[in-house]
Amino acid sequence: EMIGKTAGWIKTANWVMHVQESYPSLEDLEDYDSVYNIAKRCGFNSAKDLWDADPIIKGSVNPKDFGLATQEEYDAAHGTNLN
């Protein structure tokens, strides 16, 4: 996805990571969760449940892009797709 008109066209920053790759600790995740409701947005009851499950999540500079991701999206983002 491309954004920007006056500054020229730039690619948005997209990321795909496991929860435990994204946050250094459960405590950090809980802090962010208290502000952004990350666990609920991913379909979990608590930040601890989300941390323990360690699903793949994705996002960008646009909050609408945040959510669960697939293994295929993870592989493509990290260049690990062996197909």
Residue pairs with C-beta under 8 A, 6 or more apart in sequence:
1 11
1 12
1 14
1 60
2 9
2 10
2 11
2 12
3 9
3 10
3 12
4 10
12 60
12 61
12 62
12 65
13 60
13 61
14 58
14 59
14 60
14 65
14 77
15 22
15 58
15 59
15 60
15 77
16 56
16 57
16 58
16 69
16 73
16 74
16 76
16 77
16 78
17 56
17 57
17 58
17 74
18 54
18 55
18 56
18 57
18 74
19 29
19 50
19 51
19 53
19 54
19 55
19 57
20 51
20 54
22 57
23 29
23 32
23 51
26 47
26 48
26 51
29 38
29 47
29 50
29 51
30 47
30 48
32 38
33 39
33 47
33 50
38 47
38 50
38 66
39 45
39 46
39 47
39 49
39 50
41 66
41 67
42 50
42 55
42 57
42 67
42 68
43 68
44 50
44 53
55 68
56 68
56 69
56 70
56 71
56 73
56 74
57 66
57 67
57 68
57 69
58 65
58 66
58 67
58 68
58 69
58 73
58 77
59 65
59 66
59 67
60 66
72 81
74 80
75 81
75 82
